[in-house]
Amino acid sequence: MTDSATMPPSSSTQDLDFTTLMRVERSPKAFGSRLVSLVSLPAGSRLCAMDAATPGRKAYSSVQVSRTQHVELNSDLVYCNHSCAPSLEFDTARREVRVARARDLRAGDPLTFFYPSSEWDMAQPFECNCGAGEGVCLGWVCGAKALDEEVLERYWLNAHIVEMLEERRKGREGMNREKGEAGTENSTEGSA
């Protein structure tokens, strides 16, 4: 017998109302409210679309969808908190939210995503209290720009973040080449 909160892997959540998928748990504490799953889904499954999103400016409540654009979610998804061990992936190119590829989602799980997966440089950095544990939790969340690639390799990232990381890598390689060439010029001048 199937649990009423469990959806088979072939099921689509496309036509379901958010109220059947998730519940906001409000807190009087600033930034303490959270979103909780009402369904169980296997890793990688589509949870919902980001259909209500509209263009917005860079803000603590927005999600970066390209190197220069942000959107406001205009839905309960705004209560999806950050975690260094996320339960979801926000795919901004497809405008959909998926269950993280690394784990299944269970009814009652907090709905979280890794903010640097979409944010290059956050409008409002913060001290992380995700509880993912030592060696997993970043401690300070301020966007992908500030993180080492070794850290980011542990996570699914949106294409615009991957592109900006590649540009950063090429920029560093170019700077290292220039430093190497300048060092060679200086060493040949001294030997004459």
Secondary structure, DSSP 8 states (H G I E B T S, - for coil): ---TTB--TT---TTS-HHHHEEEE--SSTT--EEEESSBB-TT-EEEE-TT-EEE-S-TTEEE-SSS-EEE--SGGGG-EE-SS-SEEEETTTTEEEE-TTS-B-TT-B-EE-GGGT-SS-SS-EE------TTT--SEE--GGGS-HHHHTTS---HHHHHHHHHHHHHHHHHHHHHHHHHHHHHHHHT-
